[in-house]
Amino acid sequence: MRTLYVAALSALAAMSASAQAPMRVKAEPAEKLVATKAPADAARQAKAQPLQSKRFLAQQEAMKELAFLDGDWRGSSRVRRKDGWAPMVQAGRVGAVQDGTVRMIEAKGYESDGRLSFDVLRVISYEPETKTYLMRSYQSGRIRDHVLSLTANGFAWESEPSGAATTRYEASVKNGVWTETATRVPSRGEPETYVEVTMKRQRSSGWPTASGSGAK
């Protein structure tokens, strides 16, 4: 009888301990929770950022070679005319667009009386397939395309406006000073330089994207 009584007390004690013990919930490993969330985050990021092509990246990389041109420039120039050299005030600005794949150059020349007599916009791009720099210029209603050659300190290009002569343009930047010349090379006779430009960098510039339109 005593044995049954002791067994009953033991059973009651076990039941009481079981009722007072906190309920245990099986926890998922932290690694599993992170792994479950990561694919969703990665998918959202991939959707938000467009995939850049190899061609696009090649254009960005090539255009870095001309980054030293960026900024606002100002100085003087002179143009050879029938009655001799005419002095002018020269101004320019350079900046990149299209996420650094295209570079734009704006140049203006002002006569001594303040009148604008020279105004050109040049747009430079890069063709990865042929590894060629191209420049399209807009001036006085004329549109011309050129192949651009990079030099040690700048760039050069040629034009044949009349067919009887070739005009060679050379631009160079050293120690913050931009120099540029235009030389007419006739099929016969001696070359003649008829434009000389000297400008100093005034400041860095966000042109032309600084004033561009945004999402809001």
C-alpha positions in Angstrom: 0.0 0.0 0.0 2.9 2.4 0.9 4.5 1.6 -2.4 1.4 2.6 -4.4 1.1 5.8 -2.4 4.7 6.8 -3.1 4.3 6.1 -6.8 1.2 8.2 -6.9 3.0 11.1 -5.3 5.9 10.8 -7.9 3.4 10.9 -10.8 1.7 14.0 -9.4 5.1 15.7 -8.9 6.1 15.0 -12.6 2.8 16.3 -13.8 3.2 19.6 -11.8 6.7 20.1 -13.1 5.6 19.6 -16.7 2.8 22.2 -16.3 5.2 24.8 -14.9 7.9 24.4 -17.6 7.9 27.2 -20.3 6.8 26.2 -23.8 9.8 25.8 -26.2 9.5 26.9 -29.8 11.9 25.6 -32.4 13.9 28.6 -33.7 15.1 28.8 -37.3 18.8 29.3 -37.8 19.8 33.0 -38.5 21.5 31.9 -41.7 18.2 30.4 -43.0 16.3 33.6 -42.3 18.9 35.7 -44.1 19.0 33.4 -47.0 15.2 33.5 -47.3 15.2 37.4 -47.5 18.3 37.9 -49.7 16.9 36.7 -53.0 14.0 39.2 -52.7 16.3 42.1 -51.9 18.7 41.2 -54.8 15.8 41.0 -57.2 14.6 44.5 -56.2 18.1 45.9 -56.6 18.6 44.3 -60.0 15.3 45.8 -61.1 16.1 49.3 -59.9 19.6 49.4 -61.5 19.6 48.8 -65.3 22.3 46.4 -66.5 25.1 48.3 -68.3 26.4 46.7 -71.5 30.0 46.1 -72.4 29.7 48.8 -75.1 28.4 51.3 -72.6 31.2 50.6 -70.1 33.8 50.8 -72.9 32.5 54.3 -73.9 32.7 55.4 -70.3 36.2 54.2 -70.0 37.3 55.8 -73.3 35.8 59.2 -72.4 37.8 59.4 -69.2 40.8 60.2 -71.5 39.2 63.6 -72.1 38.1 64.4 -68.6 41.0 66.8 -68.2 39.1 69.2 -70.5 36.2 69.6 -68.1 35.5 73.1 -66.7 35.0 76.7 -67.6 37.7 78.4 -69.7 38.5 82.0 -70.6 41.2 83.8 -72.4 42.0 85.4 -75.8 42.2 84.4 -79.4 43.2 86.0 -82.7 42.0 85.4 -86.2 43.9 86.2 -89.4 41.8 88.4 -91.7 42.6 90.3 -94.9 43.8 93.3 -93.0 45.8 91.3 -90.4 45.3 89.6 -87.1 42.1 90.5 -85.2 42.1 90.0 -81.4 39.1 88.4 -79.7 37.9 87.3 -76.2 37.6 83.5 -76.1 35.4 81.5 -73.7 34.6 77.8 -73.5 33.1 75.2 -71.3 33.3 71.4 -71.3 31.4 68.7 -69.6 30.1 65.1 -69.9 26.5 63.8 -70.4 24.9 60.4 -70.9 26.5 59.1 -67.7 30.0 60.0 -68.9 29.7 58.4 -72.4 29.5 61.6 -74.3 31.5 64.9 -73.9 30.4 68.3 -75.1 32.6 71.4 -75.9 31.1 74.8 -76.3 33.4 77.6 -77.6 32.5 81.3 -78.2 34.6 84.2 -79.6 33.7 87.9 -78.9 34.9 90.8 -80.9 36.5 93.8 -79.2 33.1 95.5 -79.2 31.5 92.6 -77.4 29.8 91.2 -80.4 29.6 87.4 -80.6 31.2 86.3 -83.9 32.3 82.7 -83.2 30.0 80.1 -81.7 30.5 76.3 -82.0 29.2 73.2 -80.2 31.2 70.0 -80.4 29.9 66.6 -79.3 32.5 63.8 -78.8 31.6 60.1 -78.6 33.4 56.8 -78.9 32.9 53.8 -81.1 34.2 50.6 -79.2 33.9 48.4 -82.3 36.4 50.5 -84.3 38.1 52.1 -81.3 37.5 55.5 -82.8 36.7 58.9 -81.3 34.1 60.8 -83.3 33.3 64.5 -83.1 30.2 66.3 -84.6 30.4 70.1 -84.7 27.5 72.5 -85.0 28.4 76.0 -86.2 26.4 78.7 -88.1 23.9 76.1 -89.3 26.5 73.7 -90.5 26.9 70.2 -89.2 30.2 68.4 -89.7 31.6 65.0 -88.6 35.2 64.4 -87.8 37.5 61.6 -86.6 39.3 62.8 -83.5 42.9 61.8 -82.7 44.2 61.9 -79.2 47.6 63.4 -78.7 50.0 63.5 -75.7 48.3 66.5 -74.2 45.1 67.0 -76.1 43.5 66.1 -79.4 43.4 67.0 -83.1 41.2 66.6 -86.1 41.0 67.6 -89.8 38.4 69.1 -92.1 38.1 69.7 -95.8 35.6 72.6 -96.1 36.4 73.5 -99.7 38.1 70.4 -101.1 41.0 72.5 -102.3 42.6 72.6 -98.8 42.7 70.7 -95.6 42.3 72.5 -92.3 44.0 70.9 -89.3 42.9 71.8 -85.8 45.1 71.0 -82.8 44.2 71.5 -79.1 46.5 71.0 -76.1 46.2 71.5 -72.4 49.2 72.0 -70.1 49.3 73.3 -66.6 45.7 74.5 -66.8 46.3 76.4 -70.1 44.3 75.5 -73.2 46.0 76.3 -76.5 44.4 75.7 -79.9 45.3 76.4 -83.5 43.7 76.1 -86.9 46.0 75.7 -89.9 45.0 75.7 -93.5 47.0 73.3 -95.6 46.5 73.9 -99.3 47.2 71.2 -102.0 49.9 73.6 -103.2 51.8 76.1 -101.2 52.7 76.7 -97.6 50.5 75.9 -94.6 49.0 79.0 -92.9 47.8 79.2 -89.3 44.8 81.5 -89.2 43.4 80.9 -85.6 45.3 80.9 -82.3 43.6 80.4 -79.0 44.9 80.6 -75.4 42.6 80.1 -72.4 43.0 79.4 -68.7 40.8 77.2 -66.6 38.6 79.4 -64.5 36.8 76.7 -62.4 35.3 73.3 -62.4 31.8 73.1 -63.8 28.8 70.9 -63.7 27.8 72.0 -67.2 25.8 70.8 -69.0 24.1 68.4 -66.5 24.0 70.9 -63.6 21.0 72.6 -65.0 19.4 69.5 -66.4 16.0 68.2 -65.6 15.5 65.7 -62.8 12.9 63.4 -61.5 11.2 66.2 -59.6 
